[in-house]
């Protein structure tokens, strides 16, 4: 049996969109956590890491409740913007971004924390404002860590199963991702196709990790 390529294309689109959202939101959040002393930063950091330790079904359940028409966010989006996120591609992207948040934030925090404070102070003393210092000093120095987080979150999104299943179901051509396609193949007892798909996913994940370790090895020491 030949494999349907639609889930592959859908998964790549979902992982790319989720990674873009995480870069826009997770990088500033990681910097805030890295430079903020006290319990407030520790509390927010724990929240960002929570999706990593929660069972995917628990995370998916609470997202389902939040995004449902009777939920706080889902009701607001339906009443004011006419949007419904459940069982739709945008809902998959949002769920994937939430579940992938710790995979980007943790390396980015480490990257920002590794920058010597004297470099920030020198940049500010030379007349650069906080925004210019962030873009022209901190981002370049933390970039290998940020790229590592982007790659990890992307790979995680490609293989995400529990959260996307609860938010999107498994609608062919709309919300059926690679991992759900694999689950369906096993249910149909098409083990030959399941072996091919699972093997391809394992190879992609392995090559992604090789690229991640190469990136970490070539990052400049500080």
N, C-alpha and C positions, 0 to 999 in steps of 0.2 A: 504493500500500500504506500503510495507517495504521500509525503507530508505536505500539509497546507502551509503556505508561506505567510498567510495573513497574520497568524499569531506572532511570527517573528518580526514582521514589520511593525505591528502594533506594540510589541514589547520594546523595540528600539525607540519608537516615538515616545512611549511612556517614560522610559528611562532617561531619554534626552531632555524631555520637558521637566521631569522631576529634578534632574541635576541642575538645570538652569534656575529653577525656583530656589533650590538649596544654595546655589552660589550667591544669588541676590539677597537671600535672607540669612543663611547660615554663617557666611563669612563675617558680616558685621556683628552678628550675635557672638560668634567665637571670639572676636577681638574684645568685645565688651566683657565677656567672661574672663578672658586671659588677663586683662588689665585692671579688673575691678576687685578690690580687696573685700573681705568680709563674707558674711553668711548669705547675703543676697545673691552673689555670684555663685556660691556653692549650691544654693537652692535651685537656681535656674539651670546650672550645669546638670544637676541630678534630673531635672525634668527633661533636658535634651537627651540624656542617656537612657531614659526610661523605655523608649521603644526597643532598645537593644536587649533588654532583659524580660520584658513582658512577653507572654505567649502571643503569637500573631493573632490568634482568635480573640484574645481579650482586647488587644488594640483595635482590631477590626470591629468588634462589637460596639465599643464606645464611639468609634468614628461613625458607625451605622446609626447609633442613637443621635449623635450630634448633627449628622447631615440629613436625617430623615425630615420630611415635611413638618413633623410635629416637634423636631428638635430646635434648639436655639439658633444655630447657624443655618440649618436647612430651611427653617421657617422664614428667616430674614431674607435669604437669597430668593426663595420662592415668591414672597410677598412684594419685595422691593425691586428685584431684578428679573424675576421670572425664570430663574435658573433652578434646575434640579440636578444634583450631583450624583445621586444614587443610580447605579446601573448605567453609567455613562463614562466616556473617556476622560472628561475633566475630573470626575470623581476618582478614577483610577490614578490619575497624575497626583492629585492631592494626597490620596492615601499612600502612594509610593513615596512622596516627598516626606511625609510625616514619619514613615517607618525607616527612611534612609537618613534622617536628620543626624543621628549619633555617629554615623559612619563618616560624615563630612565634618561635623563640629569638633570631634575629638582630635583628629590630626591638625585641624586649623588652630585649635587652642594651643597645642604643643608648638606649632610654628610661631605664633605670635609671642608666646612666653619665652621662646629661645632668643628673641631679639634683645640685645643688651639695652637696658634703659638709657644708658649714656648716649646711644645713637639717636634716640627720640629727643632727648634733651638738647643734643647738639643741633639737630634739625630745627627745633623750635627757636633756639638761641640765634640761629642764622637767619631768622625771619620767616621761615616757612610756617604756615598755620597748621592746625591739626589735620585739616582735610588734605592739604598738600603732603604733609608728612605721612599720612595713611597711604596715599596713592603712590608716592614716589620713593618711599623708604620701606614702609612696613609690608605692603603687598609684594614687592619684588623679593624681599628677604624671606617672607613666609610662603612664597609661591610653590615651592616643591611640596610642602605640607598640604597646602590647599589642593593642589593637583592630585595628591594621594587620596585626599578625602573625596574629591569628585569621582575619581576612578572607583573607589570602594563603594560609594553610594550608587554609582551607575551599575556596577556588577550586582549589587544587592537588589536593585530594582528589576533587573533582568530575571532574577530567580525568585522574586517575591511571589508567595502563593496565598497564604492564609488571609492577609489583609485585603488583597485585591479580589479574592474570591467573595468575601463578605460584602465588599462595597460594590463590586461590579458584576457579580455573578459570573456566568460563562456564556455570554451571548456571542455566537460566532460572528466574526467581522466587526465586532463592536467592543467587547470587553474580554474576549478569550485570549489570554496571554500565553507565552511559551509554557510556563509551569502548569497552567490549567490544561493546555493541550496535552501535555505529558500525562497528567492525571486522567484525562479522558481516554487516552490510548491504553493505559493500564486497565481502566474500567472495561474497555472493549476487548481486553485480552489480546491486543495487537502488540505483542512484546517485541517483535522485530522493529517496528517503527518506533516504539518506546526506547529501545536500546539506541537507535540512531540519534534520536533527539536528545536523550540524556547524555550520550557520549559527546555530542556536539556542545551541549551546554557546559559539560565538565571541562572540555578542552578550552573553550572561551574563558571560563573562570580561571583556569590554570595559567593561561597566557596573560590574562589581566594581572594576576598576582606577580608573575615574572616581571611584567612591565612596572608594577608598583615597586618591587624591590630594586629594580634597576634605577628607577627615579630616586629612591631614597639614597642609594649608594652614590649617585652622581650629584646629589645636592651639596652645595658649598658648606663647609664647616664654618662655624662662627666662633 
